[in-house]
Amino acid sequence: MTAREIIRKRLNHEGTDITPYTVSFESKLYERLSEHFGDEHWEQKKLRNFTCSYLNLDTQQLRKVDDTYSRDAFDALWRMDLKPWHLEKPPMDTSSFEGYNFPKSEVFTDPIFKDKPEAIKKYNADTEHYRIINMGWGIFENSWRLRGFENMLTDTIDEEDFYMEMCEKITDLYLDMLKACEDVPADAYLFGDDWGDQRGIIIGPERWRKFIKPCWAKIYAEVHRQGKKSIQHSCGSIVQIYDDLIEIGMDCHESVQPEAQGMAPELIKSGWGKRLSFWGCLGSQSVLANGSPAEIRNEIIRLHELFKQDGGYVLAPAKPLFDDMDLNSAVSFVETLSELSR
């Protein structure tokens, strides 16, 4: 089977002997692995590429101010010399749209119309890989980008009508971007929106249901109207809203962090595995950070066996493998994945 066929079956909850996976490496670790294997082409020879993305929507559109600062499409000021980069000044000082020039959809759709003819050619030519369109930051993330994180939290309590209007405006931008991509022959959209921390939903499940859920219901409906899958990235623990997400049409949760509360792979599989797919589950904070080479190998094989029969799973670390990872552990990771993709 092609990589595309394998992931399609997995996301339709069908088992496959091969466990599909995605992985990336920070640059210094990649160089160390190249030196270890004595081959600059080691990744192509040892690991299988299961996905492709020829259209990546830029919802940031950062423009450089100076060597330290950049501004985005919403006019937020970011400090770029920190890791991760830091929101220095949000564009909306008050909980009102008065005096603020909210960006028009053309700011985001014009680059799509420019880039998609070439992307369509590449997607059509690629018969091997599962085809994804990356959609960038989502509704919740853009709301604190506009107001600042603390102000956003306060708005969800003290300025409910304003916060709802802001989320609806962001959603309208997203829907216009999706409609601009309708004729792109992709299999799925990958969205980003970090709703959770290690304990649960940041604004609480009830406020999430009030403000965020209706927005994503519209987005997932548009995705399914186009005949595509909805893959949703969110860090942290989001088990409190899994039933809601299934109800509104999320097909797959990406970057499942097993260390977060209630997110152990065996728990989420038993609770939601027949109705929802998972992309991740390999702990960047736990086994990859602290495990021995044998422990890393055993965990990868355990995840492979856990989902092998009925699918609903793509294996991945939550984050890129980090530069200071033990080399022997990284080698064990690569060799084990190599075995699973044969």
C-alpha positions in Angstrom: 0.0 0.0 0.0 1.0 3.6 -0.5 1.6 5.8 2.5 -1.6 7.6 1.5 -3.6 4.4 1.5 -2.2 3.4 4.9 -3.1 6.7 6.6 -6.5 6.7 5.0 -7.3 3.3 6.4 -6.0 4.3 9.8 -8.1 7.4 10.0 -11.1 5.3 8.9 -10.4 3.0 11.9 -9.1 0.1 9.9 -6.0 -1.8 11.0 -2.8 -2.1 9.0 0.4 -4.1 9.6 2.5 -1.0 9.1 2.1 1.8 11.7 2.3 5.2 9.9 4.3 7.9 11.7 5.6 11.4 11.4 8.7 12.8 13.0 11.1 15.8 12.8 14.5 16.5 14.3 16.1 19.7 15.7 19.1 20.6 13.5 22.0 19.7 15.9 20.5 16.2 16.6 20.0 15.7 12.9 23.7 16.4 12.3 24.7 14.0 15.1 22.6 11.3 13.6 24.1 12.0 10.1 27.6 11.6 11.6 26.6 8.4 13.4 25.1 6.7 10.3 27.9 8.1 8.2 25.4 9.0 5.5 23.8 12.4 4.8 20.9 10.6 3.2 20.2 8.4 6.3 16.7 9.7 6.8 15.5 8.9 3.3 17.0 5.4 3.6 15.8 4.5 7.1 12.5 6.4 7.6 9.4 6.5 5.5 7.7 9.8 4.6 3.9 9.3 5.0 2.6 12.8 4.4 3.0 15.8 2.1 2.0 19.4 2.4 2.4 21.7 -0.5 0.0 24.4 0.7 0.8 26.0 4.1 -1.3 28.9 5.0 0.5 31.8 6.7 -1.9 33.1 9.4 1.0 35.1 11.0 2.4 37.0 8.0 5.2 38.5 10.2 6.9 41.5 8.8 10.2 42.6 10.3 10.3 45.8 12.3 14.0 45.6 13.4 16.4 42.9 14.5 14.3 42.2 17.6 10.6 42.8 16.7 8.1 41.9 14.1 4.4 42.7 13.5 1.8 40.2 12.3 -1.2 40.6 10.0 -3.4 41.6 13.0 -0.8 44.3 13.9 0.4 42.5 17.1 4.0 43.2 18.0 6.2 40.2 18.6 9.6 39.9 20.2 11.5 37.4 18.0 14.8 37.0 19.9 13.1 34.8 22.6 12.2 31.1 22.2 9.3 30.8 21.8 8.8 34.3 20.5 6.9 36.5 22.8 3.8 38.7 22.3 5.1 42.1 23.3 2.0 44.2 22.5 -1.4 43.0 21.4 -3.2 45.3 18.9 -6.4 45.7 20.8 -6.0 47.6 24.1 -9.6 47.5 25.0 -12.5 45.1 24.7 -14.0 47.0 21.8 -13.5 47.0 18.0 -13.9 50.8 17.9 -10.7 52.3 16.4 -9.3 48.9 15.4 -9.0 47.9 11.7 -9.8 44.2 11.8 -8.0 42.6 8.8 -10.1 41.7 5.7 -10.2 38.2 4.5 -8.2 39.1 1.3 -5.1 39.6 3.5 -5.2 35.8 4.0 -6.9 34.5 0.9 -4.9 36.5 -1.7 -1.7 34.4 -0.9 -3.7 31.2 -1.2 -4.9 32.2 -4.7 -1.3 33.0 -5.6 0.2 29.8 -4.3 -2.5 27.2 -4.9 -2.0 26.6 -8.7 1.5 25.3 -8.1 0.3 23.4 -5.0 -2.5 21.7 -7.0 0.0 20.5 -9.6 2.2 19.0 -6.8 -0.7 17.3 -5.0 -1.9 15.8 -8.2 1.6 14.5 -9.1 2.1 13.0 -5.6 0.4 9.6 -5.6 2.4 8.2 -2.7 1.7 10.5 0.3 -1.3 11.5 2.4 -2.0 15.1 1.3 -2.4 17.8 4.1 -3.1 21.5 4.0 -1.6 23.3 7.0 -3.9 26.0 8.3 -1.9 27.7 11.0 -3.2 29.4 14.2 -6.8 28.9 15.2 -9.7 30.7 16.8 -8.6 30.5 20.5 -5.0 31.3 19.8 -5.9 34.3 17.6 -8.2 35.6 20.3 -5.3 36.0 22.7 -3.0 37.2 20.0 -5.5 40.1 19.5 -6.0 40.9 23.2 -3.0 39.4 25.1 -3.4 36.3 27.1 -4.5 37.8 30.5 -6.9 40.2 28.8 -8.4 37.3 26.8 -9.0 35.3 29.9 -10.8 38.3 31.5 -12.9 38.9 28.4 -14.3 35.4 28.6 -15.8 36.3 32.0 -16.4 40.1 31.9 -16.9 40.8 28.2 -18.8 37.8 26.9 -20.5 39.6 24.0 -17.3 41.1 22.8 -15.3 37.9 23.1 -18.0 36.0 21.2 -18.0 38.6 18.4 -14.2 38.4 18.2 -14.3 34.6 17.8 -17.0 34.9 15.2 -14.9 37.4 13.2 -11.8 35.1 13.3 -14.0 32.2 12.3 -15.3 34.1 9.2 -11.7 34.6 8.2 -11.0 30.9 8.5 -14.1 30.0 6.5 -13.0 32.3 3.7 -9.6 30.7 3.7 -11.1 27.2 3.6 -13.4 28.1 0.7 -10.3 29.4 -1.2 -8.8 26.0 -0.8 -11.8 24.0 -1.9 -10.5 22.9 -5.2 -7.1 21.8 -3.8 -7.0 18.0 -4.0 -5.9 17.4 -0.4 -7.1 14.7 1.9 -7.2 16.7 5.1 -6.7 20.1 6.8 -4.4 20.3 9.8 -5.6 23.0 12.2 -3.8 24.5 15.2 -5.5 25.7 18.4 -4.0 25.0 21.8 -7.0 24.6 24.1 -5.4 22.7 26.9 -2.6 22.8 29.5 -1.4 19.8 31.4 -4.5 19.8 33.6 -7.3 20.5 31.2 -9.1 23.1 29.2 -7.5 26.5 29.8 -10.7 28.5 29.9 -12.6 25.6 31.3 -14.9 23.2 29.3 -18.1 25.3 29.8 -16.6 28.5 28.4 -15.0 26.5 25.6 -18.4 25.1 24.8 -20.0 28.6 24.8 -17.4 30.5 22.8 -15.1 28.1 20.9 -17.2 25.1 20.0 -19.7 26.9 17.7 -16.8 28.3 15.7 -15.1 25.0 15.1 -18.5 23.4 14.3 -18.8 25.7 11.3 -15.2 25.0 10.3 -15.4 21.3 10.5 -18.7 21.4 8.6 -17.0 23.2 5.7 -14.1 20.7 5.8 -16.5 17.8 5.4 -18.5 19.6 2.7 -15.3 19.5 0.7 -14.9 15.8 1.4 -11.8 16.3 3.5 -10.8 15.2 7.0 -10.3 17.5 9.9 -7.0 17.0 11.9 -6.9 19.2 14.9 -3.7 20.1 16.8 -4.1 20.9 20.5 -1.5 20.6 23.2 -2.4 19.6 26.7 -5.3 17.6 28.1 -8.5 18.0 26.1 -10.4 14.8 27.2 -13.0 16.9 28.8 -14.2 18.0 25.4 -13.6 14.9 23.3 -17.3 14.1 23.1 -18.0 17.7 22.0 -15.3 17.5 19.3 -16.7 14.2 18.0 -20.2 15.8 17.9 -19.1 18.7 15.8 -16.9 16.7 13.4 -13.3 16.6 14.5 -11.8 13.5 12.9 -8.4 13.3 14.5 -6.6 14.9 17.5 -3.0 15.6 16.6 0.0 16.0 19.1 -1.6 13.8 21.8 0.6 14.4 24.9 0.4 11.2 27.0 1.8 13.1 30.1 -1.2 15.4 30.3 -4.1 14.5 32.6 -6.3 11.7 31.3 -4.3 11.4 28.0 -2.7 8.0 28.4 -3.0 6.2 25.1 -4.8 3.2 26.5 -7.3 5.4 28.2 -8.2 7.5 25.2 -8.3 4.5 23.0 -10.8 2.7 25.2 -12.9 5.8 25.8 -13.0 7.3 22.3 -11.0 5.1 19.9 -14.0 3.9 17.9 -15.1 7.5 17.1 -11.9 9.5 17.1 -8.4 9.0 15.7 -5.2 10.0 17.5 -1.9 11.3 16.0 0.9 11.4 18.5 1.0 9.6 21.9 4.8 9.2 22.1 5.9 11.2 25.1 8.3 14.0 24.4 8.3 15.0 28.1 8.7 11.4 29.4 10.1 8.5 27.5 11.9 10.4 24.8 13.4 12.8 27.4 14.3 10.3 30.1 14.0 6.8 28.7 16.8 4.4 27.9 17.2 3.2 24.3 15.4 -0.1 25.3 12.5 1.8 26.9 12.0 4.0 23.9 11.9 0.9 21.6 9.5 -0.9 23.9 7.1 2.1 24.0 7.1 2.5 20.2 6.3 -1.2 19.9 3.6 -1.0 22.6 1.8 1.8 20.7 2.2 -0.1 17.4 0.5 -3.1 19.0 -2.2 -1.1 20.8 -3.7 0.4 17.6 -2.6 -2.3 15.1 -5.9 -4.1 14.8 -8.5 -1.3 14.5 -6.5 1.7 13.4 -7.4 5.2 14.4 -3.8 6.1 15.0 -0.6 7.7 13.5 2.4 7.5 15.7 4.4 10.7 16.5 6.2 12.5 19.2 4.5 15.6 20.5 7.5 17.8 19.5 10.6 17.5 17.3 13.3 15.4 18.8 15.4 17.8 20.7 19.1 18.7 20.1 20.4 17.4 23.5 18.7 14.0 23.2 21.0 11.1 24.1 22.4 9.8 20.8 21.9 6.2 21.6 18.2 6.9 22.4 17.8 8.8 19.2 19.3 5.9 17.2 17.0 3.4 18.9 14.1 5.6 18.0 15.1 5.7 14.3 15.9 2.0 14.0 12.6 1.0 15.6 10.6 3.2 13.3 12.5 1.8 10.4 11.5 -1.7 11.4 7.8 -0.7 11.7 7.7 0.8 8.2 9.1 -2.2 6.3 
